[in-house]
Amino acid sequence: MSALLLIEQVLNGLQYGVMLFLMAAGLTLVFGVMGLINLAHGSLYMVGAFACAAVAAATGSWWLGLAASLAAAAAAGAVVELAVIRRLYARDHLDQVLATFALILIFSEGTRWVFGSFPLYLSVPGPLAGAVTLPGGIEYPLYRLAIIGVGLAIAAGLFWLIGATRLGMRIRAGEADREMIAALGVDIDRLYTLVFALGAALAGLAGALVGTIQSVQVGMGEPVLILAFVVIVIGGIGSIKGALVGALLVGLTDTLGKVLLPAAFGAVMAPSEANAVGSALASMLIYVLMAGVLVWRPRGLFGIA
């Protein structure tokens, strides 16, 4: 494999990792603050993607679609928290899993009823279309670079929000002792709704960004949700830093594994067999990574908040 191809795949891994971070950050915020296992988080990713596709198709503006993805996912998250999730905080995790799994079915069938079963497609906006030439003569899509930049900027914004603002102080206090901050006069119900809506908006943003590259279809959030759970287990439940590091590790491991392993097996096998074996092993790498991290640090790289 040439050095240029390797660098391109590293960039693809970073882009994939940043997308996983946007999913995992909301998930880890919800679990860290509320102690809630939310299987419906992937449905909010899907809501953002469909909102972006629908508004972009109706207005001709991808940027309005992107704004709609944030608004729709945040609104859906707030409604879900008020109508369903709020009743689950005092229940055990099995009840939370069953209730949020039911939400997956409701969102999936509702989306199919509104938009149909066929995929929708988004076009990359004009200013971000095409490729740029990076040092070394690498041609790389500008849109994918923009995803990396947006994801890292959001990560920096979340670090600032959690570490340097009054809201972040309340979120950290809610992770540590929710009864105490409620006793001190903080409206814990409003805080929970705000955190849930923030996590939903991040998921919706990820759905819109990735839906532009791939396609927008019913059930698109569930595979990403599984990887987001892997990310927060690796990084440490409740840790934004852990979500970022874990997402980048998973993104790079998955992307490079799918390229390097088939090439490695190609030296001793026929190309078709090498691709089959290499791809199968590559799909297992992220779970091997998770198992290795848990053996070394059972609480994740940055512990459980």
C-alpha angles and dihedrals in degrees: 000000000000122000091242092055091048092052090048091053091048088055090048088051091051091050091050091046093051090052090051089049092057088054096041095045092062092043094050092046091054094046094042096049101031103024087229126148102215112191089171092069090098089056089059087053087055092047090055092049094049092045090053093048094046096047093042090052092048097045103025089233120115090191092059087048090054091051089048091053091057094045096045095047093046092048092047090049093050092049092048091049093049097043103035118000095055089065092055104057094092094041126091123263094260091061090048092051093049094047096047091045087056087052089056090057092046093050093045096049092041091052091047090051093051102038104019129234099287121098121254122218133214128201122224108253115257099248090054098041123108131027137288128217112241126197109291093036096280114159108211131171111262092216093059090049088051090054090053091049094046092048094050091046090052090048090054090047092051092049088052093045094050097039107035111028136076091241090052090051089055092047091052091047090049089055091051103040120350094179092057096051089047089053089051091059103265112143096238094184092056091045091053092049091049094049092047092049091048091052090047091051091053090051091048091050090052090050093052094047095048094039088062091059098040124014136286114243143149113278095020092129101060099072089048091048091057090054091046089057089050089052095053092045090053095043099039127267112273096015119119090192089051091050091054096046092042092049093051091048092050093045094050094042094051096043098044092042091057090053104036102041097055088046091050094049090046089075092065104023140051111273095251093050092044091053093048095047095040094048092048092051092043091057088056096049098086091053090048087051091051092049091049092051092048092050090052098037113012091191094053130258094299100025130241114303 
